[in-house]
Amino acid sequence: MPSPRRKSWDVLAWAEGDVGVVETAKDLFRDLGIKVGRDRLFALLGDYGWIYRAGPDGRGRPCQGQVEDGRLSMIPQSHYQRRTGELVLDAPQVGVRVRGYTNCAAGLRVKVGSL
């Protein structure tokens, strides 16, 4: 049986899915005790050259190479407009896959260890 600290990692690895950057930051803290937070994790992904800022909204977008390497993905976002009930497409969210989680954790362990 996996330890409680590794539970979210095991679920992610089993599902071979992806989660948003906010959830990844929370998982890194819960599983490994690494306090990174959403903004610092986005900055780290930018430093790695994994994401870039684009479009009128300035949101992070994964670089194609990182999508092809299986580190990041795009998670489609949408909502229903309350007044009309119409489905509205929102800007996609950066998704972190298992390989990206592993690479981030390894890089952050090195950074934390050198402080």
C-alpha positions, 0 to 999 in steps of 0.5 A: 500500500502506498504511503499517504505522501505518495498517494496523489503521485500514484493516482496521477501515474496510474491514470496517465493523465494530466493536472493543472499547474495549481494542482501540481504545485499542491501535489509537490508540497503534499507528496515531497514537502516542496513549497513552490506555489503556482506562480513560482512553478509557472516561473520555473516552467518558463525558466526551463523553456517549457512554456511561453506567454502568448496571446492577448491574455498573456497566459502560459502556453506549453511549447510544442516540444514539451507536449511531444515529449510528454511533459506538458499538455493543453487542457481545454476549458469552457463554461456555460454562459449563465444568461443564455446557457450557451457554451463558451470556450475559454483559453486552455490551461497548461497541463502537467503530465507524469513525466513533467511532474517527475522532472519538476520534482527532480529540478526542485529537489536540486534547487531546495538542496542548494539553498 
